[in-house]
Amino acid sequence: MKRLALAACFALGTCVSLSAQQSSVLMFAPAAQPSASSPASTFSFTLVPELAPPATPSESFLPPPKPALPDAPAPPQSSVRDEGYRWDLAVGYEYIHFNSSQFSANLSGLHTDLGYYLNSWFAVEGNVVSAWGGQIVGERTKYVLYAGGARIGWGPSRRRWTPWMHALVGGVHVNPQIAHASKNSLAVQAGGGVDWVYNPRVSLRGEVDYVYSRLYSSTQNNFQIGLGAVIHF
């Protein structure tokens, strides 16, 4: 009987110790991770984007930003000759101071000039100047100069201001008639000016010229000033 009682006590103690060990193991065991197919893992962050985890490098498909390139230099401003225009037609106002042994006069009129560029800096040119002044010996003074020659420019300038000079030979006609003297004479014109380029087709021009002539059996050394516009074509 004593042996039966001891066996029963031993079996009861063994059961109690096993149950205590199982509960301690369960307390220290790590929590089970939800599987990939669980509902929590399929939660959509579309409605709450702030809660979405940051994207891993493998998920980022955007290319890295390219380094900024330096600004390209502005192209040089083209000149009138670069546009392929060879002809110049100038029209404008002309002032002439004519002084001779017979009379002196200040005249105002128009000038017309036509030039053709053989290259970027050399052109052949022809011009006509017509001007009128006051009354002398009952006749109104009149001055007509016609000449042709060459013009030299300062090359294909990229600037607004383009200087030039020219030399021309032709004739001059002056009125009134003086007794025993011709109203016509050889004339030599030399001078220069500057063009201000408004756009490739239009420029503004200013020029000053010296004019040599021989009328009334004497020589004349006069000057004229012109202002006008130039059309390039």
LOGUPA-235296 format. One record per residue (C-alpha): residue in one letter; chain; y, z, x. Coordinates in nm, 4 decimals. Example, Ala and Ser with C-alpha at 12.3 -4.5 7.8 and 13.67 -1.06 7.14 Angstrom:
// LOGUPA-235296
> marmi drenlo py pz px
> a A -0.4500 0.7800 1.2300
> s A -0.1060 0.7140 1.3670
***
This chain:
// LOGUPA-235296
> marmi drenlo py pz px
> m A 0.0000 0.0000 0.0000
> k A 0.2294 0.0780 0.2903
> r A 0.1593 -0.2602 0.4418
> l A 0.2539 -0.4410 0.1184
> a A 0.5812 -0.2511 0.0950
> l A 0.6723 -0.3364 0.4589
> a A 0.5954 -0.7077 0.4013
> a A 0.8171 -0.7144 0.0935
> c A 1.1092 -0.5514 0.2832
> f A 1.0745 -0.7955 0.5738
> a A 1.0789 -1.1001 0.3378
> l A 1.3889 -0.9691 0.1573
> g A 1.5800 -0.9150 0.4839
> t A 1.4913 -1.2618 0.6078
> c A 1.6292 -1.4255 0.2896
> v A 1.9542 -1.2303 0.3131
> s A 2.0155 -1.3286 0.6769
> l A 1.9478 -1.7021 0.6094
> s A 2.1968 -1.7153 0.3185
> a A 2.4683 -1.5496 0.5342
> q A 2.4169 -1.8033 0.8160
> q A 2.4450 -2.1029 0.5759
> s A 2.7744 -1.9781 0.4285
> s A 2.9275 -1.9274 0.7767
> v A 2.8234 -2.2791 0.8831
> l A 2.9841 -2.4280 0.5709
> m A 3.3118 -2.2441 0.6402
> f A 3.3512 -2.3978 0.9878
> a A 3.2245 -2.7482 0.9050
> p A 3.5007 -3.0290 0.9123
> a A 3.6139 -3.1709 0.5827
> a A 3.4479 -3.4934 0.4865
> q A 3.6729 -3.8029 0.5262
> p A 3.7056 -4.0308 0.2271
> s A 3.5210 -4.3528 0.2620
> a A 3.6978 -4.6873 0.2850
> s A 3.5799 -4.7707 -0.0623
> s A 3.7182 -4.4530 -0.2189
> p A 4.0032 -4.4855 -0.4755
> a A 4.2490 -4.3048 -0.2463
> s A 4.2077 -4.5693 0.0244
> t A 4.2864 -4.8493 -0.2201
> f A 4.6171 -4.6919 -0.3304
> s A 4.8946 -4.9532 -0.3495
> f A 5.2275 -4.8681 -0.1776
> t A 5.4168 -5.1517 -0.3502
> l A 5.5866 -4.9210 -0.5975
> v A 5.6627 -4.6563 -0.3315
> p A 5.7234 -4.8463 -0.0025
> e A 5.8687 -4.5339 0.1633
> l A 5.5204 -4.3761 0.1663
> a A 5.3536 -4.6740 0.3327
> p A 5.2235 -4.6020 0.6876
> p A 5.3926 -4.7900 0.9740
> a A 5.2395 -5.1218 1.0644
> t A 5.0186 -5.1277 1.3715
> p A 5.0881 -5.3864 1.6475
> s A 4.7971 -5.5947 1.5252
> e A 4.9512 -5.6158 1.1782
> s A 5.2916 -5.7357 1.3042
> f A 5.2926 -6.1136 1.2870
> l A 5.6665 -6.1719 1.3536
> p A 5.7447 -6.3222 1.6986
> p A 5.9636 -6.1173 1.9308
> p A 6.3366 -6.2025 1.9175
> k A 6.4463 -6.4705 2.1609
> p A 6.7091 -6.3817 2.4189
> a A 7.0596 -6.4961 2.3309
> l A 7.1610 -6.8141 2.5091
> p A 7.5111 -6.8517 2.6579
> d A 7.7533 -7.0619 2.4604
> a A 7.7523 -7.4250 2.5638
> p A 8.0800 -7.5458 2.7190
> a A 8.3052 -7.7482 2.4897
> p A 8.2848 -8.1245 2.5525
> p A 8.5858 -8.2717 2.7335
> q A 8.8518 -8.4242 2.5153
> s A 8.8176 -8.8016 2.5066
> s A 9.1049 -9.0236 2.6060
> v A 9.2410 -9.3268 2.4259
> r A 9.0615 -9.5607 2.6666
> d A 8.7292 -9.3781 2.6085
> e A 8.7539 -9.4749 2.2425
> g A 8.7468 -9.8424 2.3438
> y A 9.1065 -9.9246 2.2453
> r A 9.2636 -10.1839 2.4774
> w A 9.5742 -10.2913 2.2868
> d A 9.8969 -10.0934 2.2518
> l A 10.1671 -10.1891 2.0017
> a A 10.4868 -9.9840 2.0366
> v A 10.7850 -9.9965 1.8006
> g A 11.0913 -9.7739 1.8074
> y A 11.4609 -9.7121 1.8540
> e A 11.6502 -9.8418 2.1615
> y A 11.9870 -9.7434 2.3017
> i A 12.1578 -9.9707 2.5587
> h A 12.4688 -9.9122 2.7629
> f A 12.5920 -10.2544 2.8751
> n A 12.8680 -10.2711 3.1337
> s A 13.0096 -10.5934 3.2806
> s A 13.3302 -10.7261 3.4335
> q A 13.4286 -10.8705 3.0952
> f A 13.3491 -10.5848 2.8582
> s A 13.1467 -10.2676 2.8081
> a A 12.9539 -10.1715 2.4962
> n A 12.7116 -9.9173 2.3605
> l A 12.4446 -10.0830 2.1483
> s A 12.1642 -9.9564 1.9260
> g A 11.8625 -10.1459 1.8020
> l A 11.4866 -10.1823 1.8070
> h A 11.2269 -10.2460 2.0723
> t A 10.8806 -10.3988 2.0326
> d A 10.6242 -10.3732 2.3090
> l A 10.2714 -10.5156 2.3268
> g A 10.0293 -10.4230 2.6072
> y A 9.6684 -10.5010 2.6902
> y A 9.4726 -10.2767 2.9294
> l A 9.2464 -10.4616 3.1717
> n A 9.0976 -10.1290 3.2788
> s A 9.1697 -9.7589 3.2352
> w A 9.4995 -9.7649 3.4295
> f A 9.6361 -10.1250 3.4512
> a A 9.7810 -10.3317 3.1653
> v A 9.9734 -10.6538 3.1142
> e A 10.2784 -10.6084 2.8935
> g A 10.5482 -10.7978 2.7075
> n A 10.8482 -10.6575 2.5199
> v A 11.1527 -10.7603 2.3198
> v A 11.4675 -10.5514 2.2677
> s A 11.7312 -10.6394 2.0068
> a A 12.0478 -10.4301 1.9720
> w A 12.3952 -10.4534 1.8160
> g A 12.7286 -10.2914 1.8903
> g A 13.0946 -10.2974 1.7863
> q A 13.3478 -10.5824 1.7608
> i A 13.4883 -10.7426 2.0764
> v A 13.7376 -11.0330 2.0653
> g A 13.6552 -11.0837 1.7012
> e A 13.2775 -11.0987 1.7462
> r A 13.0120 -10.8380 1.7071
> t A 12.8309 -10.7559 2.0307
> k A 12.4663 -10.8484 2.0439
> y A 12.2039 -10.7877 2.3112
> v A 11.8541 -10.9414 2.3321
> l A 11.6156 -10.8708 2.6201
> y A 11.2734 -11.0363 2.6515
> a A 11.0431 -10.9750 2.9471
> g A 10.6835 -10.9603 3.0604
> g A 10.5027 -10.7892 3.3453
> a A 10.2621 -10.5091 3.4334
> r A 10.2191 -10.1427 3.3475
> i A 10.0414 -9.8784 3.5541
> g A 9.9180 -9.5634 3.3874
> w A 9.7890 -9.2377 3.5296
> g A 9.4253 -9.3198 3.4578
> p A 9.2110 -9.2048 3.1619
> s A 9.3967 -8.8782 3.1028
> r A 9.2242 -8.6054 2.8949
> r A 9.5588 -8.4414 2.8287
> r A 9.8147 -8.4857 2.5559
> w A 10.0768 -8.6190 2.7967
> t A 10.0127 -8.9541 2.9700
> p A 10.2857 -9.0800 3.2071
> w A 10.3211 -9.4469 3.3057
> m A 10.5593 -9.6934 3.4738
> h A 10.6173 -10.0668 3.4438
> a A 10.8027 -10.3623 3.5937
> l A 10.8937 -10.6791 3.4013
> v A 11.0836 -11.0036 3.4542
> g A 11.2442 -11.2128 3.1800
> g A 11.5799 -11.3022 3.0359
> v A 11.8753 -11.1495 2.8519
> h A 12.1093 -11.2931 2.5897
> v A 12.4473 -11.1269 2.5313
> n A 12.7162 -11.1980 2.2711
> p A 13.0207 -11.2531 2.2457
> q A 13.0755 -11.5826 2.4138
> i A 13.3044 -11.5711 2.7174
> a A 13.4914 -11.8896 2.8189
> h A 13.3272 -12.0872 3.0972
> a A 13.0357 -11.8424 3.1142
> s A 12.6803 -11.8502 2.9856
> k A 12.5478 -11.5902 2.7438
> n A 12.2003 -11.6049 2.9039
> s A 12.0766 -11.4692 3.2341
> l A 11.7722 -11.3704 3.4335
> a A 11.6788 -11.0057 3.3793
> v A 11.4630 -10.7599 3.5697
> q A 11.3451 -10.4448 3.3931
> a A 11.1893 -10.1470 3.5683
> g A 11.1234 -9.7946 3.4528
> g A 10.8685 -9.5667 3.3016
> g A 10.7915 -9.3167 3.0318
> v A 10.5372 -9.0833 2.8848
> d A 10.3077 -9.1003 2.5830
> w A 10.2182 -8.7952 2.3781
> v A 9.8768 -8.8528 2.2197
> y A 9.8807 -8.7456 1.8545
> n A 9.5277 -8.8765 1.7933
> p A 9.3112 -9.1554 1.9424
> r A 9.4918 -9.4160 1.7309
> v A 9.8559 -9.3017 1.7452
> s A 10.0869 -9.1775 2.0225
> l A 10.4563 -9.0984 2.0494
> r A 10.6491 -9.2608 2.3352
> g A 10.9667 -9.1993 2.5299
> e A 11.0919 -9.4288 2.8059
> v A 11.3904 -9.4985 3.0310
> d A 11.4564 -9.8370 3.1963
> y A 11.6915 -9.9906 3.4480
> v A 11.7935 -10.3512 3.3705
> y A 11.9387 -10.5927 3.6237
> s A 12.1145 -10.9059 3.4997
> r A 12.3679 -11.1605 3.6240
> l A 12.6300 -11.2680 3.3706
> y A 12.9932 -11.3842 3.3964
> s A 12.9468 -11.4701 3.7666
> s A 12.8704 -11.1063 3.8529
> t A 12.5764 -10.8685 3.8482
> q A 12.5130 -10.5940 3.5959
> n A 12.3171 -10.2730 3.6478
> n A 12.2575 -10.1117 3.3129
> f A 12.0120 -9.8700 3.1546
> q A 11.8394 -9.8289 2.8216
> i A 11.6512 -9.5462 2.6490
> g A 11.3755 -9.5882 2.3920
> l A 11.1897 -9.3594 2.1511
> g A 10.9087 -9.4696 1.9232
> a A 10.5452 -9.4704 1.8242
> v A 10.2418 -9.6485 1.9688
> i A 9.9403 -9.7779 1.7794
> h A 9.6163 -9.8163 1.9781
> f A 9.3611 -10.0716 1.8626
***
